[in-house]
Amino acid sequence: MEEGVISMEILDRYISQLLENSTPECPAWFKEKREEGCGLKWNYIDGCMIKAVLELYHMNQDTGYLEFADGFIDRFVNEDGSIVSYRPEDYNLDNVNAGKTLFDLYHLTGKAKYRKGIDLIYSQLQTQPRTKGGNFWHKQIYPNQIWLDGLYMALPFYMQYEVEYNGGKNCGDILRQFCNVREYMRDPRNGLYYHAYDDSRSAFWCDPVTGLSDSFWLRALGWFAMALVDTAELMTGEPRKRLSAMYRELIDAMLPYQDQASGMWYQVVNRGGIEPNYLETSGSAIFAYAIMKSARIGLLPPSYFSFGEKAFDGICSRYLSVENGELQLDGICLVAGLGNVERREGTFDYYMREPIVKNEAKGVAPLVLAYIELLKKHEPV
């Protein structure tokens, strides 16, 4: 679609299309689940999308969004607070992410089971294994590893629990985990952060001296940016100032890599123009949202808003289209991680091999959140 022609009606239509074709067992935005066979499984991907749906409700008070979000999450959370397929003892930070929806749903519906579910997920963080420096392991199956992804999955939830239910007692722990990541994972030469770090230096994908992975992956940097914004929003005083400074430093490092024509960023951020690198939707949408939101709440000067808006416009211009009468969002990296199989080695070639898909929540949800920021900017309520 041509830049500048994206209207409220088009984005609203796209969102409605996805919701109408989704159930908790088989959501339209979860490509992997639909291919593997549908069923109830607690996961971070649904968490991203339902969080965006709840933000839409807060934006326009359309009860249809609240009813959809409540009906979706209600299917997972039992009356005693247990959650279908969720096991705290897996110590998987990805599984914390969907817990963010429970705060809103508890406040909005008053269902006691959501409050119990919040406590269950918090119990995981209380015993989550940690690196020597005090950061959460990304997963039990990835010992001693810190991934940028995990900071977004867990720390905004952790911070919200501290603010609402624990008097902020562990705010220092949260701040320290961010500061450790800056110390371990930031490249001082360009200000970018590597995707992951192995404190034990034993993973096959890491540098045996530094413990760092090979590349600067866009979506991982985006997860980190959102983690900083969403956590700092809940902080006050000196901790907020420190996260704000860390965040602005990150954005100032990212802006030189923003594609001037489209406003987007490349899948491997610092290797734009090297084939087959490509302008990637999900990470660009995450930065569009993070930049616009942070300009609104004062973590960045208002002048930065335009960088996020340009990214949003570029995504819609390049990757949002109509096929067979339905809207499609393309250019989304399906999944990329580091792990226990050799093909996930974190090199440039690896990030180029991962599938590119349409209408997947890791791209859709941040685009919806960025859309909400535009509405707040241009059509305040």
C-alpha angles and dihedrals in degrees: 000000000000116000113263097025096092105116134183089254093057095049092042089052091050093050092047090050091056095046094047090055096047138089128172088255096049116015117188091228096058106079097174093054092048091051096045096046126279126266143125112294125154108234145157095244094064087043091059092050098044090048088056091048090053090050088054089054092051089049100052106009091233101162090206089074092050092047091051094048093045093046091049099049093037089068090062103042118073124208092260091054096255114137126221110258093353117128117179090201090067086072091209112160091201088068092059093064098076088053088076089074091060094068092059095040093050092051093044100042104023091223107161092209091067091056089050090049090054090054091048093054091044088055088064091058092049091065101023109138114251140205120248089266092054104259122137116257108245091233138346088247090054102053120196092005127132117195123187087229091064095060090062093042095054118013101065088051090047091049094048091051090051092050096045104034113011107044092247092286095149099042089111091056091053093048091048092054091055092047091050091053090052090051097046106031109031118098105220091204095068105005093241125131126232117237097245147359131209111208091197095050088222103112113105091231098056133087105257092224104040100024089226129136120241108252149040102241114196101221093048089054087048093052088052092049092051091046090055094047098044093044096044089051088066095044131084137196123005096351090056091048092051095049090045091054091048090049096049090049088055095048092047088053092049099048096073087059095051109116107246096212100047104018089230132117132235125254089245098036104211098041102066115158094025109118130273092017112117143190103266126212107209098050092042090050091049091054091045089056096041095049095046094045094047091051088052096050096041103255089117131027113267090249090073092066091085092062090059093044091052090054091050092050091047093053092050092046096048105032112020111089144146119251123176090347095307130102118245130194111204137178097064120144103227099213138332127179145141121247154117099322120080096229089068094068097139098235126138089259091053094055089049092053097057115103121264112218144175133245096007118154095236086068101028099050097054090043088055090048090050089049089054090052089054090051091051090050100045104023107033117189 
